[in-house]
């Protein structure tokens, strides 16, 4: 009779006496262990053992805490995390002994410490045994712990889900949907997916958001509204690191209009200073947009559409664990990964293509992702922890990395000097510099996940720009760019998830990388810009306001009604600093105007239900603020407009929209005509002028 049935296969076990199986089958040891909190001062070890059970990653890891009592109040605080990547397994049928060298995430050069974990082997149906842990430094025992098992899983978290009426809470699916591989689990849902990954994720379907009296017929949600919703309605929302996450399901995304290719987003705003909102606490998906996806017969049934919705939401939750896309991570980047963190339409293995992704997708994260979620540094993984990480691009800004002899080139355009606090918006131009047509992807916004922006600050620090929003978009359609032709977009770089990127005066170096297959990455030349010093005490006060988290969010999203005090402060600033800081004031006025021109949805309690209520647009205020924003600068500033040409064009069109809503066709026409004239005089981009000319013709034809 065998002494350890874990070494046998299913057929061998089936031949044994059932009584022997109950007596001799050993319980797996993988899971989480934690010693009892000490009565006074002491340390706490939360240990993760990952050597058996489902998809073992052959690692030990843990978090260390210090506990003490102050004035009778027990206090426990986190001190650091570690991992053992090279685990030696020993022991016999009575106990498993695991050992190996400790790697401290905060001090990777410290290689003096090792760990030995002894876990008694007990019967499969017996209570789990405690782990006896010996901590050694240079071979000498320095600490020991007795850690009872607290979970069969490696992390424990909670997901709170709200949804808009008419949307569907991601259901439990039978994944056997054509196309799909054989041998899938009998059912899949959010919780079961994470349980199979070693994460005990409790999913709470919290609120159904009813549309009480909204006149927003398309049920379209802007990023500003979604972020406000998270902060206002996430029951566990807190400015602290926590294992609580929020997701919301709405019909559509767009700003200002519905974007059918915008499927999901992760909110990534915070970490500015003590007390500010932390990062990565929420995500959202747009159900109608996802259901509208059509690729041959891949999404032609309700079950197939539900499959994409569930995969998309789990993808966004993966981002909240700080998982990058599978093809862009620094460890084993893989566009052929059959993982939640790949895009179905970006899959490249087994012939590639969206159909082949579903034919091979097993509702799993891949091994590098499992290692990350189970064993990475706690501050990297926990919701609200460190900012977005995981790309594999060089941070080198030096000219030696200039791309040569490529058919496509990338240029940064814009002012070289900015007043401190003024948003740094630059033009990004993609040019076909060859003599042949080329096919390119026009997806040049950092929020869309392809573009990478590297910034060298005045103190020499080199950072990657992290946008506050991550957008999951439908696959882009390549288009043909004729020889010598170009496409231009405006990118906003001031407001990042880590804070204001240009809050300090001085010289900054910028470089932008963009994927261009099969070349790899193309890059702009290093662009030098200078942030000017404030000229007065009043300018310092204005900078302090504009770089505050509340005002920065307002400027980035183009408005919010959640905090009226911010609107009052910014409105006052446009009056107080109009003469001393005209460029900054115009940027504030632009955000105030965009805010006033919008319908804003919020959630109120009515008759015991959370109801969605829409606040109407204030087009009179919008006209006032947008007119001020787009007014010409004096000749002292060396340019006529406070904005790049694309941003100015958008503002002028919004101003014209508000004139139209106020039934003032004469003002609508004169606004467009005067702007077109000014743009021609300063030889602005022809595409912007043509865009406004088309709008002007349409207005004149309108009765």
N, C-alpha and C positions, 0 to 999 in steps of 0.2 A: 504494500500500500504506500503511495507517495506521501511525503511529508509536507509538500508545498504545491497545492494544485494550481497556483498562479503560473507555474511553468508548463502547464499542459494546454493543449488546444481544445476546442469545443468537442471534437469527436472523442478524444481521450476521456474528457470529463464525463461525457454522456454514458460511457461504458462502466463507470464506477458506481458503487452502492450509494444511494442518496444520503444515507446516514453518515458515510465517510465524508461526503462533500461538506455537510454542515459542520462536522467536527474539524476538518483539516483545511478548508479553503480559507486563505488569509485575507484579512481586510486590507485594501490599499492604504498607503500612508500619505499620499498626496493631499494637500489642502493647507489650511492656515492654522497656526498654533500661536498662543499668546500666554505669557506667564501671568499669574494673579497680580493685580495691582498692589504694590507694597503699602503697608499701613502708614509708614512715614515717608522718609526720603528713599528713593531708589530708582532703578531703571526698569523699563518695560521693553520686551522684545516681542514684536509681532513677526513670526517666521512663516515663510511660504516654502513648502516642500513640493517639488514638481518632478517626480521620478517614475511614477506609474499612473494608472488610470488612463483617461482619454488623451491622446496626443501629448505625451509627456515631453517636456522641453529640456529635461536633464539639468535642472538648475535648482539652487537654493537662493532665496532672497529674503530681505526683511527690512522692517522699519524700526528704528530705535526711538524711545521716548524717555523723558525724565519726569519723575513724579515727586511732588512734595506737598506739604501742607503749609499754608500761610494764613495766620490768624484764624485757624480752624477751617479754612476753605481748601479743599483738595484741588490741586492744579497739576495738569499733565500737559506737557508740550513736546512736540516733535523735534528731534535733534538730527536725524539723518537716515539715509538708506544705504543698503549694500546689496551685492549680488555675488554668488559663487557660480562661475561659469564652467569650471572644470571640477565636476563632482566625482569623487571616488566612492563607489558602493562596495560595502563589505557586510559581514554578518552572516547569520544562518537563519533557520526557520523560526528561531525564537526572537530575533531582533534584527532590524536593519540598521546599519551604521553608515552614515553619509558624512563625508568630510571634503575639505578643499580650501584653497586660498580665498580670502575675502577681498573684494574690490569695493572700496568706498566711493560712491558717486561724487562726493564733495572733495575727496582726496585720493585720486586714482594712483598717485605716486607712492602711497603708503602700502607696502607689500609685506609688512611684518606679521600680519594677523591671519589666523586660520580658524576654522570652526569644525566641530565634530558634533553630529546630531545622532543620537541613539533613540530609535523608536521601537518598542516591543511589538512583535507580530502577534496579533490576536485573531480569533476566528472572525469570519466574514460578518456574522450577525452579532458579534460582541460590541460593546461600547468601544470607541476608539481610544487608544492608549496615548498618554502624554509623551511629548518629546523631551528628552534630557539633552541639554545643549551645553557644550563646553566651548568657551571662548579662549583662544590661546594667542599670545604675543611672543614671537621668537621662540615658540615651543613651550612656553610657560603658561599655565592656566591662570587667567586673570578674572574671569567671571564664569558663573554657571547659572543656568535657568532650568526650571521645570515648567514646560509649556503645555497645558492641556489643549486638545484640538478644539478649535472654535468654529470651523467651517470646513466643508468638503471643497470649498472654492477658494480662489486666491484673492479676489477683491469683492466687496459688497457695496452696491450702489442702488439708487432709486431714480427712476425716470417718471416725471409727471407730464402727462399729455393732455392738452386742451385741443378741442377741435371746433371748427365753425359748422353751424348747422348745414346739412346737406353733404358734408364730407363723411368719410368712413374711417372709423378707427382701424388701424392696420390689423387685418384679421389673422386668425390662425389658418394657414393654408396647407393643403396637400400639395407638396412641391412637385409631384409627378405630373407636370404640365409640359406638353410638347413645345419646344425641345427641352430635354433634361437628361442627365446621366442616370444610370441605374443605381440602385442601392442607396437612395436618399432616405432620410428619416421619414417616418409616417406623417409628421406634421412639422411645420415651422412657424414661429412667431418671434416677436422681439425677445421675450424672456428666454424661450428655449434656445434661441441662437446664442445668447450670451452665456447661458448655463453650459452649453456644449463647448464654449470657449474658456470655461473656468471662471466666469464672472457671474456672481449672484446678483442679477439686476432685477429688482422689483419694479413692475410697470403699473402705474396708477393712472387710470382714465379719469381725470379730475373733473373737467367742466365741458359742457356743451354750450358753445357761445351762440346765442340766438340773435338773429338780425331783427331788432325791434322796429326801427323806423329809418333805416339807412336808405339814402337815395343814391348810393353807389351801386348801381344795378349790376355791374360786372363783378362785384364782390372781390375787388382787386386790392391787395394790401401792399403798401410801400414798405421799404426797409425800416423807415422811421417808425411807422405804426407797429411793425412786428417787434422792434426793439422796445418800444414803450410798453407793448403788451407783456413782454417777458418781465420787465422790471415791475410792472404794476400787478400782474396776476400770477406770477410764479410763487406758489405758497411758501416755498423754501428759499426764495431768493435772498441772498445775503452777501455782504461784502467780506466773505471769508472763503478759505479753501474748504470744499465739502464734496461729498460723494452724492450730491443731488443735482439732477439735470432736468431741464425743461424743454419740451418740444410742443409745437403747435402745428396743426394741420388746417390750412386755409385753402380756398379754391384757387386763387391766382396771386402772382407777384407782379410788380411792375412799378416804375417810378418815372413819369407819372402814369403812363399807359400800360396795359397788360402786355407782358412779354411771354409769349407761348413757349419759349425755349428756356425759361428760368424755372428750374425744378426744386431746388433746395438751397438752404443757406445755413451757415453756422455763425452765431453772434460771437464776435471776438473783440470786445472793447473793454478796456480797463487797465488796471495795474499802473495807474499814473503816479499815485502817491498813497500814503497810508490813509485808509478810509474810503478809497475809490472803489468803484465796481470792478470786480475781478473778471478775468478772461474766461471764455469757453464755458458759459453756463447754459446756453440755450441753442436750439436749432429749430428750423421750420421747413415744411415742404408744401408745395403747391399742387394739390391733387388734380385739379382740372387740367393743368399744364401737363402733368405726367400722363394722365389718361388720354390726352390728345396725341401722344406719340404714336406715329404710324411707320412701321418698317415691314413691308411685305405682310406676312401673316404672324409676325412675332407678337403683336399686341391686339389681335383681332377678337379677343374674348374678354369677358369680365375677369376671369381668373388670371389671364396673362397680364392684364393691367394691374390687378391687385399685387401680382408678383413684383412688378417694377416699383410700385408704391412702397411695398415692404422693404425691398432691397435699397431703395433710395433713402428711406428714413434710417435704416440701420447704418448706411454709409455716413450720414450726417452725425449720428451718435458716435460712430467711430472717430470722426474728426474731433468730437468733444473729448475723447480719450487722448487727443493729440496725435492721432494716426494721420500721416500724410497720405496722399495718393500712392498707390503701390509703385508707380513708375517714377516717382520723384523723391523717394526716401534715400537717405544716405547709406543705408545698409541694404544690400541686395536689391537695388531698384529693378522692377520687373513689370513691364507692360503686358506680359503674358500671364500674370497672376490671376488665378480663378478665385478672387477674393472680393469681399464687399467693397474694398477700398480701390478697386479698379473700376473704370467706366465700362459698361458692356460694349459701347461703341468704340472704345479705345483698345480692346483686347487684341493681342497680336499672336498668340500661340495657336497651335493646331489649325493653321490656315488663317487665323485671325477672323475678325468680324463679329458682329453682334449675335448672330445665330450660333456661332461656335462658342461664344461665351456662355450662353444659356445651356448649350449642349454639354458643357463641362463644369458649370458652376454647381458646387456642392453645398451651398449655404454655409460657407466657412470663411474665417479669416485665415491668412496663411501663417507660416511659422514665425517669420520675423515680427508679424503683428501680434501673435499670441505671446511671444517673448516680451514684447513691449508692454502689453496690457497687464500681464501677470507679474513682470519682474523689473520694469524700468523704475528709475528714481521716482518716488512718490510725488514730488513736486512737478515732475514732467507729465504725470498721468492724471492726477486728480483734477476734477473740474474746478476751474478758477485758478489753476496752477500756472506754471510758466507759459509764456506766450508761445505761439505757433513755432514749431521746429520741423526739421525733417527734409529740407531740400538738399540736393547734392551739388550745388553750384559753387564755383570758386568765388570767394569774396575779394579777389584781387582787382584793384582798380587801375593797375599800371598799364601804360601803353603797349607793353610787350604782348598783351593778350588781344590786341586788335585783330579782328577778322579781316583777311585779305582774300581777294579773288573769289568772292561769293556773288551769286547773281542777285541777291537781295541784301540791301543795307538798311540800317536803322539809325535815325537821327533824333536827338533831343533838340527842341526849339523853345525859345522863350527868353524872357529877361534874364540878365545875369546878376542883377541886384534886386533884392526884395526888402521892403520894410519889415522889421521884425514883427511877427504876429500875423502878417498878411499871408493867406494860404498860398503855398507854392504849387501852382498849376503850370504844367509844361506841355507843350505839344510833342507828340511822338509820331514820327513819320516813317512809314515803311515804304521803301523805294525799290522798284525793279531797275537795277543799274546795269542790266545785261541788254543784249540785242535781241533776245527771244522772250516770248511771253512766258510767265511763270505762274503757277498756282500757289496762292498763299491763303493763310487763315487770318482773317481780320478780327482777332480777339486780343485787344491790346490793353485791357483794363487789369490792374493788379488783382482786383477782387475775383476775376474769373479764373485764376489759378495757373495760367501759363506764363505770364510775364513775371520776371524777377527784377527788383530794383535794389541796388546796393548803394549805401550811403556811407561816406567817410566824414565823420564829424570834426569840428575844429580841434578837439582834444586828441584826434588820431584814432578813436574807436571806429571800427567798421561794423555796420549792422545791416541786416536785411530788412527792407521795408515790409511790415506786416499790416495789411489792410484790416480795418475793423470788421469787415464782412467777408465771408467766403461764399461764393455763388457756385452751385452745381447747375451747370448749363447743359442743354442739349448739345449733341456734337455739332461743331461748326461746319458750315458748308464752304469748302475751298472755292475761291473765285479766281478768275484769270486776271493778272495784272500785266498790262501791255508794257513793252519796252519803254523805259523812261517814266512810266506812270507811277503814282504813289497813292497811299491812303494815309489820312491824318486823323489822329484822335487826341483828346485832351485827357491827361492823367493828373489826378490830385494826390499829392504826396505829403501834405502837412499832417494829416490826421491818421495816425496809425494806432493799432491795438495797444502798442506799448506807450503811447502818449504822443504829444506834439513833437514832430521830428525836427523842427527848426526853431525851437524856442530860445536858443542861445545865439546871439550875434556872432559873426565870424564867417570863415570860409568853409564851404562844404564841397565835396566831390561826389558826383552822381554817375552811376553807370547802370544801363538797362540791358538785360539779357532776354532773348526771346527764342523759343524753339523753332527751328526751321529744318524740317526733314528733307533730304537725308544728310544735310550739312552738319546738324547738331544744333549748337546754339550760336546765334549771331548776337553781336553786342554793339551798343553805341560807343562812340568815343567817350572818354571821361569828360563830363561836363562840370565846370567850376562855376558855382554860384556864390554870392555873398549875401548874408543877412545883415542889414545895416543896424547900427546902434540907434536906440530911441533918441530923439532930439530934445525931449523935455520930460518933466515929471508927469505931465498929462499923458504923453505917449506911453510911458512905463505903465501907468494905470490901465490904459487901453489894452496893452499887451497882456497884462495880468488877467484881464477879463477874457480876452479872446483865446488864451491858452488854457483857461480853466476847463475841466472835463465837461461841465454842463454846456458851456457856450460852444466848445469844440464839437460836441455831438450835434448841436443845433446847426452849426455851419456845415458839418459834413453831410448830414441827412437832408439839409435844406429845409429844416423846420421841425417842430414838434409842439403840440399843445399841452404836453404833460406838465410842464413847469412854466406857468405864466410869469413867474418872477424873472426867469431868464429872458423872456421876450421883452419885459419892461426894461431890464438893464441894457439890453442890446439896442432897443429903441432910443433910450436916453443917450446912449453912446453915439448914435448917428447924429444927434443934435449937438452934443457937447464937443465932439472932436472933428466936426465937418471941415473946419478950416485947417487944423494942425495935422490931421492924418486922413487926407481925402481918399487914398487908395484903400486903406483898411475899412473906412466907413462905407465905401461902396460894396465891399464884400459882405459886410454885415447887412446892408440894405438889400442885397441880392437874396440872402437867406431869409430875411423877414418877408420880402416880397413873394418868394416861392412858398413860404409857409402860409401866407395869407391867401394865396391863390388856390390852395388845396382844400379838398374835403378831408377831414380828419376823423377817423374812426376811433372810438374808445369803448371801454366796457363799463357799464353801470349796473348796479343791482336794481332790478325792477320786479316787484312782486315775487321776491325770493329767487329770481333767476338772474344769471349774468347775461345781460342783453347788450348787443352791439348798437351803439348810437353814433350817428355821423354828425359832426359839427360842420356847418356850411362854410363855403369859401367866403372870404371878405375881399371882393375884387376891387373895391374902392381903395383899401389899404394896399393891396397888391400893386395897383397902378402907381400909387404914390411912391412906394419903396422901389419898385423896379425902374421907374423913371429916374429916380435919384441914383440908382446903381449904375445905370447905363449912360448917364450924362458924361460928357467929355471932360477930361482932365485939362488943367491949364498947361501951357507950354513948358512950365518949370520942370515937369516930370519926364520930358523927352518922349512921351507917347500920349496918345489920345484917350485910350481906354484902360480901365483897371484890369481887364480880363483878356485872356487869349481869345482868338477869333471864334473858336467853336463854342466856348462858354458864353461869349457875348451873343452869339447867334441864338443859343438856347434861351437866354434871358429875354432877348427881343421878341422871340416867338411867344414866350409866356406872357410878356407885356401885351402883345397883340391879342392873345387869347382873352385876357382880362378886359381889354377894351371891347372885344366882341361880346363878352358876357354882359357888359354894361350897355350894350346896344349903341356903341359909339364908333360907327364905321369910319367916320372922318378921322378920328384920332388913330384908329387902327391903321389906316392907309398912310397917314403922315408919319407915324412911327417907323413903318417899314421903309418908306421912301427916303426919309432923312438918314436912316442907318445905312441903306444901300449906297447913298451918295458918299457918306463918310468913309465906308469901307473901300469904295473905289478910289477915293482920294489918297488913302494910305496904302493902297495896293494890297489889300487883304486877299486871303486865299479865294480863288475863283469859286471853289465848291461852296463856300459859305455865302458868297454873294448870290450864286445861282439858287441856293436853297431859299433865301429870302425873296428873291424875284419870283419864284414859283408860288410862294405864299401870297405875295402881293397880287399876282394875276388872279389867284383863286378868290381873294377878297373882293377885287373889283368886279368879278363875275357874279358874286353873291348878291342876291336881291335883298 
